[in-house]
């Protein structure tokens, strides 16, 4: 789980743990730990892949779909993409 948290968000990790037959209590504990650093992990994954802020709605949507596919929730995606725009 620790190694996967640097590549994926909490939704994807929870899904993988459920597929492996891990109990719901252990999943909830693991996800709580992942969520502590989820925003930072999402920013780092975004930075490695894109390096440039989205300039159009289509580009914003493409980057959002990428992060969503990695298992990040929409609230985290909005923070990452909108914060990148305000940082520049």
C-alpha positions as CSV (number, residue, x, y, z in Angstrom):
1,X,0.0,0.0,0.0
2,X,2.8,2.4,0.8
3,X,4.5,2.0,-2.5
4,X,1.2,2.3,-4.4
5,X,0.3,5.6,-2.6
6,X,3.0,7.4,-4.5
7,X,1.4,6.5,-7.8
8,X,-2.3,6.3,-7.1
9,X,-5.1,8.0,-5.1
10,X,-7.2,6.6,-2.3
11,X,-10.1,5.3,-4.6
12,X,-7.8,3.2,-6.7
13,X,-5.9,1.8,-3.7
14,X,-9.2,0.9,-1.9
15,X,-10.5,-0.8,-5.0
16,X,-7.3,-2.9,-5.3
17,X,-7.4,-3.9,-1.7
18,X,-11.1,-4.9,-2.0
19,X,-10.1,-7.1,-5.0
20,X,-7.5,-8.8,-2.9
21,X,-10.1,-9.7,-0.2
22,X,-8.8,-7.3,2.5
23,X,-11.3,-6.6,5.2
24,X,-13.2,-3.3,5.2
25,X,-11.7,-2.3,8.6
26,X,-8.1,-2.6,7.3
27,X,-9.1,-0.8,4.1
28,X,-10.5,2.1,6.0
29,X,-7.3,2.4,8.1
30,X,-5.1,2.2,5.1
31,X,-7.1,4.9,3.2
32,X,-7.0,7.2,6.2
33,X,-3.2,7.0,6.0
34,X,-3.2,7.6,2.2
35,X,-5.5,10.6,2.5
36,X,-3.0,12.4,4.7
37,X,-0.6,12.9,1.8
38,X,-3.0,12.5,-1.1
39,X,-2.9,16.2,-2.3
40,X,0.9,16.2,-2.3
41,X,1.0,12.9,-4.2
42,X,-1.5,14.2,-6.7
43,X,0.6,17.4,-7.3
44,X,3.7,15.3,-7.8
45,X,2.1,12.9,-10.2
46,X,0.6,15.8,-12.1
47,X,4.0,17.6,-12.2
48,X,5.8,14.6,-13.6
49,X,3.2,14.0,-16.4
50,X,2.2,17.5,-17.6
51,X,4.6,20.2,-16.3
52,X,2.3,22.9,-17.8
53,X,-1.0,24.3,-16.6
54,X,-4.0,23.6,-18.7
55,X,-4.7,26.5,-21.1
56,X,-8.1,25.4,-22.4
57,X,-11.2,23.6,-21.1
58,X,-10.3,20.5,-23.2
59,X,-6.8,20.4,-21.7
60,X,-8.1,20.9,-18.2
61,X,-10.5,18.0,-18.8
62,X,-7.7,15.8,-20.2
63,X,-5.5,16.4,-17.2
64,X,-8.5,15.8,-14.8
65,X,-9.3,12.5,-16.5
66,X,-5.7,11.4,-16.1
67,X,-5.8,12.2,-12.3
68,X,-9.2,10.6,-12.0
69,X,-7.9,7.4,-13.7
70,X,-5.1,7.4,-11.1
71,X,-7.8,7.2,-8.4
72,X,-8.0,10.8,-7.1
73,X,-11.3,12.3,-6.2
74,X,-12.7,15.4,-7.9
75,X,-12.0,17.6,-4.9
76,X,-8.3,16.8,-5.1
77,X,-8.2,17.2,-8.8
78,X,-9.8,20.7,-8.6
79,X,-7.2,21.7,-6.0
80,X,-4.3,20.4,-8.0
81,X,-5.3,22.0,-11.4
82,X,-6.7,25.2,-10.0
83,X,-3.7,25.7,-7.6
84,X,-1.3,25.2,-10.5
85,X,-3.1,28.1,-12.3
86,X,-2.8,30.4,-9.3
87,X,0.9,29.5,-8.7
88,X,2.0,30.7,-12.1
